[in-house]
Amino acid sequence: MIQIQQEWWRGAVIYQVYPRSFADSNGDGVGDLPGLLGKLPYIASLGVDAVWISPFFKSPMKDFGYDVADHREVDPLFGSLADFDAVLHRAHELGLKVIIDQVLSHTSASHAWFKESRENKNNPKADWYIWADAKADGTAPNNWLSIFGGPAWTWDTRRCQYYLHNFLSSQPDLNFHHPAVQDAILAEIRFWLDRGVDGFRFDACNFHFHDQQLRSNPPADSHDVKTVSRDNPYGFQSHIYDKSQPENLPFLKRIRRLLNEYGAMSVGEVGDDDSLKIMAQYTEGGNKLHMAYSFNLLTSDCTAAYIRQQIEDLESHIGDGWGCWSIGNHDVMRVLSRWGKNTAHPRFSRSMLAMLLSLRGSACLWQGDELALAEAEIAFEQLQDPYGIAMWPEFKGRDGCRTPMPWQHDAIGAGFTSGKPWLPIPASHQERAVSLQDTDAASTLNFNRQFISWRKSQPILQYGDIKLLDCPEPVLAFTRHYLGETWLCAFNLSESAAVFAFPDGELEALSGHGLSGAKAENGRISFDHWGALIARIKG
């Protein structure tokens, strides 16, 4: 098969590292950059194209790094700029691209910009954040809500005004309508480009701008359960004024022009009532984000009909844009628990990886999913996540997916730390430690390595067109087409046996990918539980 040269990020597999939970080098119980440095060969052994490093910047850690106090400094908890440079250099030696998180929509309340802004209404940075007077009765300017619970406005006694925060009250939102704010943010991005990073994951990238008239949001026609949990009142509103404003498009173009100077790429996180449409807007035309991902496959719904609808909706909007799919990250319950209901059958995690990497687009993998880790049960007294503490007990927060990586099955701290880990490590995780799976040819870890390596040699899965097929539950099936060749990708998304009739051509099962649990005969595919099939369509 002839392969057309493509940009490296198209069809790329990106491995997300949450530094505080990856590897601890100094025994303080928190992962750090030197710890990550030592584990880069492991990441490279997975065959992924890039490593995405979640925030490691100076921060009071109210939201564990997503509240940045200085965009250009490494928090001492994680190491130093020299440590980051060492990670960058070693990653490049290993053939890994390095993508870092950039939290642009807001800062920490301890950031120097906000400290100056809140002093009075006349200082040079007075309008760098979103300030508003109270209503006549003293209440907040409008009905906007914080994703983390409660109003999105907090009263400040210095200015006798409210300031906006879409997340924690300690995460004030920047005012991107101010040209100086845009310039300052672009300078922060350039700082890391000058150090040699290959790209950025832009956090909450549709939150940069707000409605300048501060109009209240109307009620939602239906509760949004993709972006937030069902018990969160944030989902009661239609968020047409507090995010995803049209002014964001010109700003994203400014970012793209800067990235183009360095040949760097971007992937944006989009959380919105209609996130697939926003993803398309933000990636079309080749002049804004390179790609974007949403929460649409990070929900509890794993029916074939739902997943098919998400793919078809994105394809109907995306045009010449590019998507990036994810079924797990640092904000949601682990996929083995969320979709697999903690099944003990190893085929679940393998088929889900194959499904994800067979979709059109790029993909982000969450650390530990390659080990088939389940969501950890964290007692209320052990919770660290402010989101979980606020929403307990119906929503237990994000700590259950953020527990430290189990490296060594028979070591204290599972080889993650020599001290007390910042979150407990379940015994069930130690039983799936890297040390046990690394040399086991039949392990889930080695299946990940095998499948990712195989996919890398199949341009049809990286770049080909996609067409969804009509299937009965619980089967998800689609074709991929590239340079005159067509493949069928079919997955049983349940623990029960299933059958799918495929009369549209003779199937030639492909080898080398390690998938199992499905057999094609006479136009009929029979699946065992969680079975998967990738086959060439002949004729």
Disulfide bonds with the S-S distance in Angstrom:
none
